[in-house]
Each structure stands twice: as structure tokens, then as C-alpha cells.
Amino acid sequence: MKRILIIDDMRDRAAWLKASLELAEYDVVGVLAWEQVDEDSIQAASADVIIVDANAPGRDTLEQISLMSTTLEKPVVVLGAQNDQHSIQEAMRAGVSAYVSHAIKGEDLSGIIQVAAARFAEHKRLRDELKEAKSQLVERKLVDRAKGILMIDHSYSEADAYKRMRSMAMSKGWRMAEVAEAIILAKELSS
């Protein structure tokens, strides 16, 4: 997590931040003003972490942060943030990995970035696990529906229906869900 993109409308603050990061041996791959921010400019920077100024005037900062965090899958550090519960909750919902409302020193940056990267990685791991669990649930429902079709149409027991599906999956090199989908499709076509 060494490549950093800075998004800040205040040049002096952005320059200080860039110098502080470079002193801490980070590679600052770009400094953008909010008006320059879009998906392409962020992708082009190829940053590992994005540090943003939260006090951007006239901008829906949280919408932009949400895009960066979820769509682009980048940890986002918000500096200069509001120190109220509502702002903090909104930022967390937008996918912010670190939220700093107090003034920081250059030596604080490395720790903040490390925490943001770790928090982002953990959040991504949990999102991936949830996605996998949902996928498994959908597949299980398909398999159960296909077993039901085989049980009704061919008078198989549940165990026999499952064995036949598993045998077909193994012989064809398919997943059980693919066999289930084929059985369900065949049933729909014959109806």
C-alpha cells in the first residue's frame, strides 16, 4: 500500500500532504482537485490508497467516496472530516476506511494508511464471504428444486435424486447447480 492518490482542492494542504507522504517513503501518484475526479482519473492513477479532503465545497463528497471505495475497490482515508456522529456514520456507509477529524502531523500518516488498508481488506473479505454465502444459498435452492422435480417425476427418494444429480455432475464435469439448472430447464420445456 505504497501508491497514494491525493484529492484536495487546497493546494497548500495538498503540497504539505504530498511532501509528508514522500518523506514517509510513499509514492504519491497524483494530486487531483475535486473537479478533476471521475472514475477514469482515479483508475489512471493506479493508487493503492486514496486520501481525500472532506471539506470540498459544492461537492457530494460521500457519493464520490462511495464510488472510490466500492466500485474501484480502493481504501479511502478522509482527512479534515466533520466530528459529529451523523457525518461519521454517513462516511462509514460510504465505505471510508479511515476517518480523521483532527489535525494530523506528518508522522501520523503511515499509521493512518496502514489502519485504512487493513480495515479495507477486512471489509472486502467480509463482503466477499457474504457474496459467496448468498451464491451458495441460491445454488442450494436450485439443487433442492431439481431434487423435487426428480422425486415427483421419477418417484426417486431424496437420497436417490441427489445421488443421480451428483453422478451426472461428476460424469459431465459440471457443478451441482449446473445439473440442477439443466433439470429445471428440461422440466420447464416439457411443461
C-alpha positions in Angstrom: 0.0 0.0 0.0 2.6 2.5 -1.1 1.0 4.3 -4.0 -1.2 7.2 -2.8 -3.6 9.5 -4.7 -4.5 12.8 -3.0 -7.7 14.6 -3.7 -7.8 18.1 -2.2 -8.9 21.5 -3.5 -6.4 23.4 -1.3 -3.1 23.4 -3.0 -1.0 24.3 0.1 -2.5 21.5 2.1 -2.1 19.0 -0.8 1.5 20.1 -1.2 2.2 19.5 2.6 0.5 16.2 2.4 2.4 15.1 -0.6 5.7 16.2 0.9 4.9 14.4 4.2 3.9 11.2 2.4 7.1 11.2 0.2 9.1 11.8 3.4 7.5 8.6 4.8 8.6 6.8 1.6 5.2 6.7 -0.1 4.8 7.2 -3.8 2.3 9.9 -4.5 0.9 9.0 -7.9 -1.2 12.1 -8.3 -2.8 15.1 -6.7 -6.3 16.0 -8.0 -8.8 18.7 -7.3 -12.4 17.5 -6.8 -13.4 18.9 -10.2 -10.9 16.6 -11.8 -12.2 13.5 -10.1 -14.0 10.8 -12.1 -13.7 7.1 -12.4 -11.2 7.3 -15.3 -8.8 9.8 -13.5 -8.8 7.6 -10.4 -8.2 4.4 -12.4 -5.4 6.1 -14.3 -3.6 6.9 -11.1 -3.3 3.2 -10.1 -3.2 4.1 -6.4 -3.3 1.7 -3.6 -4.9 4.2 -1.2 -6.8 7.4 -1.8 -6.6 10.3 0.6 -9.4 12.9 0.3 -10.2 16.2 1.8 -13.7 16.0 3.2 -14.4 19.7 3.2 -14.8 20.0 -0.6 -17.3 22.9 -1.3 -20.2 22.2 -3.5 -19.5 18.5 -4.0 -21.3 15.4 -2.9 -18.2 14.1 -1.4 -19.8 10.9 0.1 -21.1 9.8 -3.3 -17.6 10.2 -4.8 -16.0 8.3 -1.9 -18.5 5.5 -2.2 -17.5 5.1 -5.9 -13.9 5.0 -5.0 -14.3 2.5 -2.2 -16.8 0.1 -3.7 -16.6 0.3 -7.4 -12.9 0.9 -7.7 -12.1 -1.2 -4.6 -9.7 1.2 -3.0 -9.3 2.1 0.6 -10.2 5.8 1.2 -8.8 8.0 4.0 -10.8 11.1 4.8 -8.9 14.0 6.4 -10.4 17.2 7.8 -13.7 15.5 8.4 -16.6 16.7 10.5 -16.5 15.5 14.1 -20.2 14.7 14.5 -21.9 11.3 14.8 -24.1 11.8 11.7 -21.1 12.6 9.4 -19.1 9.7 10.8 -22.0 7.2 10.2 -22.5 8.6 6.6 -18.8 8.2 5.9 -18.7 4.6 7.2 -21.8 3.8 5.0 -20.0 5.3 2.0 -17.1 2.9 2.6 -14.5 5.1 4.2 -11.6 3.1 5.6 -10.2 5.8 7.9 -11.9 9.0 9.1 -9.7 11.7 10.7 -11.4 14.8 12.1 -8.5 16.2 14.0 -5.3 17.9 12.8 -2.6 15.4 11.9 1.2 15.5 11.8 3.3 14.0 9.0 4.4 11.2 11.3 0.7 10.2 11.8 0.2 9.4 8.1 1.8 6.0 8.0 -0.2 4.6 10.8 -3.4 6.0 9.4 -2.7 4.5 6.0 -1.9 1.1 7.5 -5.1 1.1 9.5 -7.1 2.1 6.5 -5.6 -0.6 4.3 -6.2 -3.3 7.0 -9.7 -2.2 7.6 -10.5 -2.1 3.9 -9.0 -5.6 3.4 -11.1 -6.9 6.3 -14.3 -5.2 4.9 -13.6 -6.6 1.5 -13.1 -10.1 2.9 -16.4 -9.9 4.7 -18.2 -8.6 1.5 -16.7 -11.5 -0.4 -17.8 -14.0 2.2 -21.3 -12.6 2.2 -21.4 -12.8 -1.6 -20.2 -16.4 -1.6 -22.8 -17.3 1.1 -25.6 -15.8 -1.0 -24.4 -17.7 -4.0 -24.3 -21.0 -2.1 -27.8 -20.3 -0.9 -29.1 -19.8 -4.4 -27.3 -22.9 -5.6 -28.8 -24.9 -2.7 -32.3 -23.8 -3.6 -31.7 -24.8 -7.2 -30.5 -28.3 -6.2 -33.5 -28.7 -3.8 -35.9 -27.7 -6.6 -34.3 -30.1 -9.1 -34.4 -32.9 -6.5 -38.1 -32.2 -6.0 -38.6 -32.5 -9.8 -36.8 -35.8 -9.9 -38.7 -37.1 -6.8 -42.1 -36.3 -8.3 -41.4 -37.2 -12.0 -39.4 -40.4 -11.4 -40.5 -41.4 -7.8 -37.0 -41.2 -6.5 -36.3 -40.9 -2.9 -34.5 -37.6 -1.9 -31.2 -39.5 -1.5 -31.6 -41.2 -4.9 -32.4 -37.9 -6.6 -29.3 -36.4 -5.0 -27.1 -39.4 -5.9 -28.2 -39.2 -9.6 -27.6 -35.5 -9.7 -24.1 -35.9 -8.2 -23.3 -38.7 -10.5 -24.3 -36.6 -13.5 -22.3 -33.7 -12.2 -19.2 -35.8 -11.8 -19.5 -37.5 -15.2 -20.1 -34.2 -17.1 -17.6 -32.2 -15.0 -20.4 -29.8 -14.0 -21.2 -28.2 -10.7 -24.3 -29.5 -8.9 -26.0 -26.1 -9.6 -25.5 -26.6 -13.3 -27.1 -30.0 -13.2 -29.9 -28.6 -11.2 -30.4 -25.8 -13.8 -30.5 -28.3 -16.6 -33.1 -30.4 -14.8 -35.2 -27.4 -14.1 -34.9 -26.2 -17.7 -35.8 -29.6 -19.1 -38.9 -29.7 -16.8 -39.9 -26.2 -18.0 -39.5 -27.2 -21.6 -41.6 -30.3 -21.2 -44.5 -28.4 -19.5 
